[in-house]
Amino acid sequence: MGLLWTPGYWAWRDGLYAWNAGYWGPHVGYYGGVNYGFGYVGVGYAGGYWNGGVFAYNRTVNNFGSVTINNTYNKTVINNVNVTRVSYNGGAGGTTAQPTQQELAAAQDAHTPATAAQAQHQQTARTMESPRSPRPRMPVNSQDLE
């Protein structure tokens, strides 16, 4: 079985927001109930799964453009949430999601740290003044995220 990504997230803890770094593991863990889209709808991952050593991608949440990917399937993802664009857990206005039993179990799995590019993106996220800040301390543009 391959690894799956659990995204990092901001969470209110002990009177301040703290960054919880993302990681690779055999199961998707808790990421604060944040709806990041692209298959990460707040709990688990609806964008694909490992099938016999090959990752199968859900075309309904992944956009491949003109690239041909053979190991795909189509499964509707129903997103029954009020889209608020809130991207942090706890505190004033944050998500109130608590980890599921599966997410708590995934926290005990062996984890592999983020790749160098992912670590750089997380560093950018950590340098934001706070999740409620109107803008980061340093500029972020689409090229930084590629």
N, C-alpha and C positions, 0 to 999 in steps of 0.2 A: 504494500500500500504506500502511496506517495504522501506527501505532506500537504496540508491545507493552511491557508493564511488566516490568522485572527488579527483584525485591524486594531491599531492603538486607539485610545480615546481619552478625552479629558473627563475627570470625575471630581466632584466636590468631596473633600475629605478633610476633617479637622480644621474647618474654617477657611480652606483655600482650595483652589483647583490644582489637581496633580495630573501629570501625564502618565498614562499606563501604556507602555510600549507594546507594539504588535509583535507577533511571533509566528513561526511555522511549527506545526504539530500534526499528529495523526487525526485530530478532530478540531473543528472550529470551536473556540471557547467564547467566553463572555467579552463583549465589546461595548458594554454600557447601554445596550438597547438603541444605539444610534443607527438610524436608517441612512446608510451611505449610498444606497442604490447599487446597481451593477451586481445584484444577487445578494448583497449584504443588506437585508431588510430589517435588521435589529436583533434577530435571533438566527443563528446558523448561517448557512450559505446556500442559496438557491441557484447559483450559477454553474454548478457542475458537480461531478463526483468521480472518484477513482473506480474504474471498472476493469478488473483483470490486468492491472498494471498500466492501463491507459486512462488518461483523464478524458471524460466525456463532458462537453460544454453545452449548456442550455442556451440555445439561440434566442430565447425570449428575453434574456437579460444581458447577453454578450453581443456586441456589435463588431463583426469581423470585417465590415466593409466589403471590398472585392476579393479578400483573401479566402481561398477555399480551405475549409477545415472539414475533414471527413468524420471525425468522431464527435458528432453533435446529436442533440435531440431537442425537441420542443416540448416544454412543460410550462403551462401558464402559472405565473406567480401572482397570487392575489395579495395585494398590499392594503390591508384594512387598517390603515393608520391615518391620523390627521397629520398631513405633511406640514410641519412647522419650520423645517430647516434647522431645528435645534441639533447641535452637534456635540453635546456634552451631557453627562449624567449627574443628576443631583443638583443642589443649589437652586437658586431662584430661576424658575423657568426651564430647568433641565429635565431630561427624561427621568422617569421614576422606575425604570426597569430594574429588576433584580435577576441575578443569574438563575438559570434553570438547573435542575439536577445534572443534566448532561454537560452544561457549561462548567459547573463546579468540578465534575469528574475530569473534564478536559484540562482544567488548571493543574491537575496532578500528572498529566502526561509529560514525557520528555519534550522539551521545546528547543527549536533551533532559532537563533537570532535572525533578525532581518538581514537581507542582503545589503551590500554597501550603498546601493542606490536607495533602497527603502530606508536605511538608517539616516541618509541625508534628508529625505523627505520628513522623517520623524523629527530630526533636529530642527527643521524649519518649523514644524508644528509646535515644538517645545519652546521656540523663541517668540511665539506670539505672547502678547502681554497677558491675555486671558482668553478663554473661549468666548467671552462676551465682548471682547475688544472689537471696535469697528474695523481695525486693520492690524496686520502684523507689524512688528518693529522693523522687519526687513521686507523688501518687496518680493512678492511671489508672482510669477507669471506662468503661463501654460508650458513654456519651455523648461522651467524648473521641475515640472511634474512629469516630464517624459523620460 
